[in-house]
Amino acid sequence: MPSSRTPSRTRPTPAPLPQSLCRMLSGLSAAAVRALGTQDRRRPALPEPTAGGLAALLPELSEAPSGRLDYRVPLIAPMKAGKSTLLNAIVCQELLPSRGPAMTVLPTRVVPVAHHAVPGPVLTLAPETAARLDGLADRLRAPGRRAAVAAAVNRHPQLVSAALARPGPPGTGDRGHEGTATVRRALAGLNDLLRLALLALPEEVALREVLALHAPEAVVPVPWLASAPEGGRLVLVDTPGPDEELLPGVLNHFVAREVRHAHEVLVVRDATRRGSTAEACVDRLLAEAAPGTGAVPAFTVLNRADLIPAEQVAQVSGPAPAAADGAPGRTGRTAARQALAAASVLWPRADSGHGENAQQAAVIELLRGLFPLDWEDRVDTMLARHAHAVAQRAWDRSGMPSVMTSFVHDRGRAPGGWALARLLARLAPLTGPPPPLRRAAAPRTPLDDLAVLADRRQRVADAARSHFAGLAIEWR
């Protein structure tokens, strides 16, 4: 289980927003507090739903003056559509575990950082989550649970390692879990423990303990970030498939929670299973989880597009779906597994395995995917001369460069700008446009406070638009 303590060097600090913009955000936050009347209960209250919407935004408005904001993007898809593989391809290493049977139970936060910021990925947990995981492990080891655990393992043999785990797993300590392979093993063990708990513990106990957990966080150096992200962190969240039947409502709860707190959603579709009931389940959950102040913008990736004939790709993907906020739909097409195999060859990490053996294994995995019938005949030649060129062609043809360019890169370089744009967009309908100035002698009303808030929101938007002029951010 990951340690809850993390040395500061494994949590790189993003470059903050400019001080002038932070001062403007401080004024915006103060205007929101005044408009809500939280400092003077004798003042007239704002009408609903304006007051409720503004109160919901107050935590983000209060955090904004720090100049460091997270931009949260959960990946949402049916079970086994390739979410974890796509996220692994984005960070260019096999970090998140995957297998034939379903793996993910607890969402995992993945934070890309500059490739030189840390030696390798580092996984940590909140202290209360670590304590609850210890408690679940103790309950499963209790003598009275042996029969239930054995029955669960009999039905799900992949959980045998979680059932046999002994107290104090290796790798815990002040340094947490570090390194690609170590983090992957730790996440696999954590999710198997939770799956076993949901199957073998009394339902009320399992629900209470599992639903109280918070997502683990992995800080990951990536080759496409050369400097510290500006204004905050891009937080990509791997989520479970909400269509999987475990205990009723558990996985849906986790996915809905991530959508409610998201700035944007990355929806993964499986090209080989379009129109399935599983896909309909995901669409329904996204619609139900959207906040009342405005639905979350969505970017859709059609995965496994390489497994259907080229002439069918456009037909299967269909017209670009409308984004939840009414903007034109945005889509991409990928072969995420091919992209991940290519990335493992193009950007090998020193912490991912044992030197040349790890690199050879990466080349073989790539060849198996590209040449399933005669890959063995090509190994010696590829290892000697052509591996990098073949990997580069596979990466280019996988569709990932387009997804990275259209979605990932800008958000990764300036997550603070994107988070600020989303905050201002959610604030705009609550305040309306800045009205004409009121007469100084007129009595002050809640609508006047909203006018001040609208004016400051517009000033922040103008300053942010000027600062982030090179990014394709929609400032409204």
C-alpha positions as CSV (number, residue, x, y, z in Angstrom):
1,M,0.0,0.0,0.0
2,P,1.4,3.4,-0.9
3,S,2.8,5.6,1.8
4,S,0.8,8.7,2.9
5,R,4.1,10.6,3.3
6,T,5.9,12.0,0.3
7,P,9.2,14.0,0.2
8,S,8.8,17.5,-1.2
9,R,11.1,16.7,-4.1
10,T,8.5,14.3,-5.5
11,R,5.8,17.0,-5.7
12,P,7.2,19.6,-8.2
13,T,5.8,23.0,-7.8
14,P,4.0,24.4,-10.9
15,A,4.9,27.9,-12.1
16,P,2.3,30.3,-10.7
17,L,0.1,32.7,-12.6
18,P,1.4,36.3,-12.9
19,Q,1.2,38.3,-9.7
20,S,-1.0,41.0,-11.4
21,L,-3.5,38.3,-12.4
22,C,-3.4,36.8,-8.8
23,R,-4.2,40.2,-7.4
24,M,-7.2,40.5,-9.7
25,L,-8.3,37.1,-8.7
26,S,-8.1,38.1,-5.1
27,G,-10.5,41.0,-5.8
28,L,-12.8,38.7,-7.7
29,S,-12.9,36.3,-4.7
30,A,-13.6,39.2,-2.4
31,A,-16.4,40.4,-4.6
32,A,-18.0,36.9,-4.6
33,V,-17.9,36.8,-0.8
34,R,-19.5,40.2,-0.6
35,A,-22.2,39.3,-3.1
36,L,-23.1,36.3,-1.1
37,G,-23.4,38.4,2.1
38,T,-21.4,35.9,4.1
39,Q,-19.7,38.7,6.1
40,D,-23.0,40.6,7.0
41,R,-26.1,38.6,7.6
42,R,-28.2,41.8,7.8
43,R,-27.8,42.5,4.1
44,P,-30.4,41.2,1.6
45,A,-29.6,37.8,0.2
46,L,-29.2,37.0,-3.5
47,P,-32.0,35.2,-5.2
48,E,-31.8,31.5,-5.9
49,P,-30.4,29.8,-7.9
50,T,-27.8,32.5,-8.2
51,A,-26.8,32.3,-4.6
52,G,-26.5,28.5,-4.7
53,G,-24.4,28.6,-7.9
54,L,-22.1,31.2,-6.5
55,A,-21.7,29.4,-3.2
56,A,-20.7,26.2,-5.1
57,L,-18.0,28.2,-6.9
58,L,-16.7,29.9,-3.8
59,P,-14.0,27.3,-2.9
60,E,-12.5,27.6,-6.4
61,L,-12.7,31.4,-6.3
62,S,-11.0,31.4,-2.9
63,E,-8.2,29.1,-4.2
64,A,-7.7,31.1,-7.4
65,P,-5.6,34.0,-5.9
66,S,-2.8,31.4,-5.0
67,G,-2.1,31.3,-8.8
68,R,-2.0,27.5,-8.8
69,L,-5.2,25.6,-10.0
70,D,-5.7,22.0,-10.9
71,Y,-7.4,21.2,-14.2
72,R,-9.2,18.0,-13.6
73,V,-10.0,15.7,-16.6
74,P,-11.4,12.2,-15.8
75,L,-11.3,9.5,-18.5
76,I,-14.8,8.0,-18.7
77,A,-15.7,4.8,-20.7
78,P,-17.4,1.4,-20.4
79,M,-15.4,-1.4,-18.9
80,K,-12.4,-2.6,-21.0
81,A,-12.7,0.2,-23.6
82,G,-9.1,1.1,-23.1
83,K,-9.1,4.0,-20.6
84,S,-6.0,2.9,-18.7
85,T,-4.2,2.1,-21.9
86,L,-5.0,5.5,-23.4
87,L,-3.8,7.2,-20.2
88,N,-0.7,5.2,-20.3
89,A,-0.1,6.2,-23.9
90,I,-0.6,9.9,-22.9
91,V,2.2,9.6,-20.2
92,C,4.3,7.4,-22.6
93,Q,4.8,4.6,-20.2
94,E,2.9,1.5,-18.8
95,L,2.1,3.1,-15.5
96,L,-1.5,2.0,-14.8
97,P,-2.1,-1.8,-14.5
98,S,-4.5,-3.6,-16.9
99,R,-5.4,-7.2,-17.6
100,G,-8.2,-9.3,-19.2
101,P,-10.6,-9.2,-16.2
102,A,-11.6,-5.8,-14.9
103,M,-8.9,-4.0,-12.8
104,T,-9.8,-0.5,-11.7
105,V,-12.0,0.1,-8.7
106,L,-10.7,3.3,-7.1
107,P,-10.0,6.3,-9.5
108,T,-6.3,7.2,-9.8
109,R,-5.1,10.7,-10.3
110,V,-2.2,11.0,-12.7
111,V,-0.3,14.3,-12.7
112,P,2.1,14.9,-15.7
113,V,5.2,16.9,-14.8
114,A,8.3,18.0,-16.7
115,H,10.5,15.1,-17.7
116,H,13.4,16.3,-15.5
117,A,11.3,17.2,-12.5
118,V,11.5,13.8,-10.8
119,P,13.5,10.7,-11.5
120,G,10.4,8.6,-12.0
121,P,6.7,8.2,-11.1
122,V,5.8,8.6,-7.4
123,L,2.5,7.2,-6.0
124,T,1.0,8.6,-2.7
125,L,-2.2,8.3,-0.7
126,A,-4.0,10.5,1.7
127,P,-3.3,9.4,5.3
128,E,-7.0,8.6,6.0
129,T,-7.2,6.5,2.9
130,A,-4.1,4.6,3.8
131,A,-5.6,3.9,7.3
132,R,-8.8,2.6,5.8
133,L,-7.0,0.3,3.4
134,D,-5.1,-1.1,6.4
135,G,-8.4,-1.7,8.1
136,L,-9.9,-3.5,5.1
137,A,-6.8,-5.8,4.9
138,D,-7.2,-6.6,8.6
139,R,-10.9,-7.5,8.1
140,L,-10.1,-9.8,5.2
141,R,-7.5,-11.6,7.3
142,A,-9.9,-12.2,10.2
143,P,-10.7,-15.9,10.8
144,G,-14.4,-15.4,10.3
145,R,-13.8,-14.1,6.7
146,R,-11.8,-17.1,5.4
147,A,-14.8,-18.9,3.8
148,A,-16.0,-15.7,2.1
149,V,-12.5,-14.8,0.8
150,A,-12.0,-18.4,-0.5
151,A,-15.3,-18.2,-2.3
152,A,-14.5,-14.9,-3.9
153,V,-11.1,-16.1,-5.1
154,N,-12.7,-19.2,-6.5
155,R,-14.9,-17.0,-8.7
156,H,-12.2,-14.5,-9.4
157,P,-8.8,-16.3,-9.5
158,Q,-6.9,-13.0,-10.3
159,L,-7.5,-11.9,-6.7
160,V,-5.5,-14.7,-5.2
161,S,-2.5,-12.4,-4.6
162,A,-4.7,-9.9,-2.6
163,A,-6.0,-12.8,-0.5
164,L,-2.5,-14.1,0.2
165,A,-1.0,-10.6,0.9
166,R,0.7,-10.4,4.3
167,P,0.8,-7.3,6.6
168,G,3.3,-4.6,5.7
169,P,3.8,-5.0,1.9
170,P,7.2,-4.0,0.7
171,G,7.7,-0.5,-0.7
172,T,5.8,1.4,2.1
173,G,7.8,3.9,4.0
174,D,8.7,7.6,4.0
175,R,9.6,7.5,0.2
176,G,6.3,6.0,-0.9
177,H,6.2,4.0,-4.1
178,E,8.7,5.2,-6.7
179,G,9.4,3.9,-10.2
180,T,7.1,2.8,-13.1
181,A,7.0,-0.9,-12.3
182,T,6.7,-0.4,-8.5
183,V,3.8,2.1,-8.9
184,R,2.0,-0.3,-11.4
185,R,2.3,-3.2,-8.9
186,A,1.1,-1.0,-6.0
187,L,-2.0,0.1,-7.9
188,A,-2.8,-3.5,-9.0
189,G,-2.5,-4.6,-5.4
190,L,-4.6,-1.8,-4.1
191,N,-7.4,-2.3,-6.6
192,D,-7.4,-6.1,-6.1
193,L,-7.7,-5.5,-2.3
194,L,-10.7,-3.3,-2.8
195,R,-12.4,-5.7,-5.3
196,L,-11.9,-8.6,-2.8
197,A,-13.3,-6.5,0.0
198,L,-16.4,-5.7,-2.0
199,L,-16.9,-9.4,-2.7
200,A,-16.0,-10.9,0.6
201,L,-17.0,-8.4,3.3
202,P,-20.5,-7.6,4.6
203,E,-22.1,-5.2,2.2
204,E,-22.7,-2.4,4.7
205,V,-19.1,-2.6,5.9
206,A,-17.6,-2.7,2.3
207,L,-19.8,0.2,1.1
208,R,-19.0,2.4,4.1
209,E,-15.2,1.9,3.9
210,V,-14.7,1.8,0.2
211,L,-16.9,4.8,-0.6
212,A,-14.9,6.9,1.9
213,L,-11.6,6.4,0.1
214,H,-9.9,9.2,-1.9
215,A,-8.0,8.6,-5.2
216,P,-4.3,7.8,-5.0
217,E,-2.1,10.3,-6.9
218,A,0.8,9.5,-9.2
219,V,3.2,12.3,-10.2
220,V,4.6,11.2,-13.6
221,P,7.5,12.8,-15.6
222,V,6.6,12.9,-19.3
223,P,8.7,13.5,-22.4
224,W,6.4,16.1,-23.9
225,L,6.7,18.5,-21.0
226,A,10.0,20.4,-21.0
227,S,9.2,22.9,-18.2
228,A,7.0,23.3,-15.2
229,P,3.3,23.6,-16.1
230,E,2.0,27.2,-15.6
231,G,-0.6,28.1,-13.1
232,G,-1.3,24.7,-11.7
233,R,-1.4,21.0,-12.7
234,L,-3.2,18.9,-15.3
235,V,-4.9,16.0,-13.3
236,L,-5.9,13.1,-15.5
237,V,-8.1,10.6,-13.6
238,D,-8.4,6.9,-14.5
239,T,-11.9,5.7,-13.5
240,P,-13.6,2.3,-13.3
241,G,-16.1,1.2,-15.9
242,P,-19.5,2.2,-14.5
243,D,-21.2,-0.6,-16.4
244,E,-19.4,-3.3,-14.4
245,E,-21.5,-5.2,-11.8
246,L,-19.8,-5.2,-8.5
247,L,-21.7,-3.9,-5.5
248,P,-24.6,-1.8,-6.7
249,G,-23.7,1.9,-7.0
250,V,-20.1,1.7,-6.0
251,L,-18.4,2.3,-9.3
252,N,-21.1,4.6,-10.5
253,H,-20.5,6.7,-7.3
254,F,-16.8,7.0,-8.0
255,V,-17.3,8.0,-11.7
256,A,-20.1,10.4,-10.9
257,R,-18.0,12.0,-8.2
258,E,-15.2,12.6,-10.6
259,V,-17.5,14.1,-13.3
260,R,-19.0,16.5,-10.8
261,H,-15.6,17.8,-9.9
262,A,-14.3,17.8,-13.5
263,H,-13.3,20.8,-15.6
264,E,-13.5,18.6,-18.7
265,V,-14.2,15.0,-19.5
266,L,-12.3,12.7,-21.9
267,V,-14.8,10.1,-23.1
268,V,-13.3,6.9,-24.5
269,R,-15.4,5.0,-27.1
270,D,-14.5,1.5,-28.3
271,A,-14.7,1.3,-32.1
272,T,-15.6,-2.4,-32.0
273,R,-18.5,-1.9,-29.6
274,R,-20.3,1.2,-30.7
275,G,-24.0,1.4,-29.8
276,S,-23.7,-1.1,-27.0
277,T,-25.7,-1.1,-23.8
278,A,-22.4,-0.4,-21.9
279,E,-21.9,2.7,-23.9
280,A,-25.5,3.8,-23.3
281,C,-24.9,3.3,-19.5
282,V,-21.9,5.7,-19.7
283,D,-23.9,8.3,-21.6
284,R,-26.7,8.1,-19.0
285,L,-24.3,8.5,-16.1
286,L,-22.6,11.5,-17.8
287,A,-26.0,13.2,-18.2
288,E,-27.1,12.5,-14.7
289,A,-23.8,13.6,-13.1
290,A,-23.6,16.9,-14.9
291,P,-23.8,19.9,-12.5
292,G,-26.9,22.0,-12.6
293,T,-24.9,25.2,-13.4
294,G,-23.9,23.8,-16.8
295,A,-22.7,20.4,-18.1
296,V,-19.0,19.6,-18.4
297,P,-17.3,20.0,-21.8
298,A,-16.3,16.7,-23.4
299,F,-13.7,15.5,-25.8
300,T,-14.4,12.1,-27.3
301,V,-11.7,9.6,-28.4
302,L,-12.6,6.6,-30.5
303,N,-10.2,3.9,-29.4
304,R,-9.3,0.7,-31.3
305,A,-10.0,2.4,-34.6
306,D,-7.3,0.2,-36.1
307,L,-9.4,-3.0,-35.5
308,I,-12.1,-2.1,-38.0
309,P,-11.8,-1.5,-41.8
310,A,-10.7,2.1,-42.6
311,E,-13.9,2.7,-44.6
312,Q,-16.0,2.0,-41.6
313,V,-14.2,4.4,-39.2
314,A,-16.2,7.5,-40.1
315,Q,-19.4,5.5,-40.1
316,V,-18.7,3.9,-36.7
317,S,-17.6,7.2,-35.1
318,G,-20.6,9.0,-36.5
319,P,-21.0,12.7,-36.5
320,A,-19.0,14.6,-33.9
321,P,-21.2,14.6,-30.7
322,A,-22.2,18.0,-29.3
323,A,-20.1,18.9,-26.3
324,A,-22.1,19.2,-23.1
325,D,-21.8,23.0,-23.0
326,G,-23.3,23.3,-26.5
327,A,-20.0,23.9,-28.3
328,P,-19.2,21.9,-31.4
329,G,-18.2,18.4,-30.6
330,R,-14.5,17.4,-30.6
331,T,-13.2,14.0,-31.4
332,G,-10.1,12.0,-32.0
333,R,-9.3,8.4,-33.1
334,T,-6.6,6.2,-31.7
335,A,-5.1,2.8,-31.5
336,A,-4.0,3.3,-27.9
337,R,-2.3,-0.1,-27.4
338,Q,-0.2,0.5,-30.5
339,A,0.7,4.0,-29.3
340,L,1.7,2.7,-25.9
341,A,3.9,0.0,-27.4
342,A,5.6,2.6,-29.6
343,A,6.1,5.1,-26.8
344,S,7.8,2.4,-24.7
345,V,10.4,2.1,-27.4
346,L,10.7,5.8,-28.3
347,W,10.9,7.1,-24.7
348,P,12.2,4.2,-22.5
349,R,12.5,5.0,-18.8
350,A,15.5,3.9,-16.7
351,D,13.1,3.0,-13.9
352,S,10.8,0.8,-15.9
353,G,12.8,-2.4,-15.8
354,H,16.3,-3.9,-16.2
355,G,18.1,-1.9,-18.9
356,E,18.6,-3.8,-22.2
357,N,16.1,-6.5,-21.2
358,A,13.4,-4.0,-20.7
359,Q,14.1,-2.3,-24.0
360,Q,14.1,-5.7,-25.8
361,A,10.8,-6.6,-24.2
362,A,9.4,-3.2,-25.4
363,V,10.5,-3.9,-29.0
364,I,9.0,-7.4,-28.9
365,E,5.7,-6.1,-27.6
366,L,5.6,-3.5,-30.4
367,L,6.4,-6.2,-33.1
368,R,3.7,-8.5,-31.8
369,G,1.1,-5.9,-32.3
370,L,2.3,-4.7,-35.7
371,F,3.3,-8.1,-37.2
372,P,1.3,-10.8,-35.3
373,L,2.1,-13.6,-37.7
374,D,5.8,-13.2,-38.2
375,W,7.1,-11.0,-35.5
376,E,9.7,-13.5,-34.4
377,D,11.4,-13.4,-37.8
378,R,11.9,-9.6,-37.4
379,V,13.2,-9.4,-33.8
380,D,17.0,-9.6,-34.6
381,T,16.8,-7.0,-37.4
382,M,14.7,-4.6,-35.4
383,L,16.8,-4.8,-32.3
384,A,19.9,-4.2,-34.3
385,R,18.9,-1.4,-36.6
386,H,15.3,-0.3,-37.2
387,A,13.4,-0.4,-33.9
388,H,13.3,3.4,-33.4
389,A,12.1,4.1,-37.0
390,V,9.4,1.4,-36.8
391,A,8.3,2.7,-33.4
392,Q,8.1,6.3,-34.7
393,R,5.9,5.2,-37.7
394,A,3.7,3.2,-35.3
395,W,3.3,6.2,-33.0
396,D,2.5,8.5,-36.0
397,R,-0.1,6.1,-37.4
398,S,-1.7,5.4,-34.0
399,G,-3.6,8.7,-33.9
400,M,-2.0,9.7,-30.6
401,P,-0.1,12.7,-32.1
402,S,-3.5,14.2,-33.1
403,V,-5.0,13.7,-29.7
404,M,-1.9,15.1,-28.0
405,T,-1.9,18.2,-30.2
406,S,-5.7,18.9,-30.0
407,F,-6.2,18.0,-26.4
408,V,-3.3,17.2,-24.1
409,H,-0.4,19.5,-24.9
410,D,-1.9,22.9,-24.3
411,R,-3.7,21.7,-21.1
412,G,-0.5,20.1,-19.9
413,R,1.6,23.2,-20.5
414,A,-0.8,25.8,-19.0
415,P,-3.4,23.9,-16.8
416,G,-4.0,27.1,-14.7
417,G,-5.2,29.0,-17.8
418,W,-7.7,26.3,-18.7
419,A,-8.9,25.9,-15.1
420,L,-9.4,29.7,-14.9
421,A,-11.3,29.8,-18.2
422,R,-13.6,27.1,-16.9
423,L,-14.2,28.9,-13.6
424,L,-15.0,32.2,-15.4
425,A,-17.3,30.4,-17.8
426,R,-19.3,28.9,-14.9
427,L,-19.3,32.3,-13.2
428,A,-20.6,34.2,-16.2
429,P,-24.3,33.1,-16.2
430,L,-24.5,33.8,-12.5
431,T,-23.5,37.5,-12.9
432,G,-24.6,38.5,-16.3
433,P,-22.8,41.1,-18.3
434,P,-21.2,44.1,-16.5
435,P,-24.0,46.7,-16.2
436,P,-23.7,50.5,-16.4
437,L,-22.2,52.2,-13.3
438,R,-24.8,53.1,-10.6
439,R,-25.1,56.5,-9.0
440,A,-22.8,56.8,-5.9
441,A,-25.7,58.1,-3.7
442,A,-28.1,55.3,-4.5
443,P,-28.7,52.6,-1.8
444,R,-26.6,49.4,-2.4
445,T,-28.4,46.2,-3.3
446,P,-27.4,42.6,-4.0
447,L,-27.7,43.4,-7.7
448,D,-25.1,46.1,-7.3
449,D,-22.8,43.5,-5.7
450,L,-23.4,41.2,-8.7
451,A,-22.6,44.1,-11.0
452,V,-19.2,44.6,-9.3
453,L,-18.6,40.8,-9.5
454,A,-19.5,40.8,-13.2
455,D,-17.1,43.8,-13.8
456,R,-14.2,42.1,-12.0
457,R,-14.9,38.8,-13.8
458,Q,-14.7,40.6,-17.2
459,R,-11.4,42.3,-16.1
460,V,-9.9,38.9,-15.1
461,A,-11.0,37.4,-18.4
462,D,-9.5,40.2,-20.4
463,A,-6.1,39.9,-18.6
464,A,-6.1,36.1,-18.8
465,R,-6.9,36.2,-22.5
466,S,-4.0,38.6,-23.1
467,H,-1.6,36.4,-21.0
468,F,-2.6,33.1,-22.6
469,A,-2.9,34.5,-26.2
470,G,-1.0,31.6,-27.7
471,L,-3.5,28.9,-26.4
472,A,-6.8,27.9,-28.0
473,I,-8.7,28.7,-24.8
474,E,-12.3,30.0,-25.3
475,W,-12.6,33.0,-23.0
476,R,-16.2,33.9,-22.5
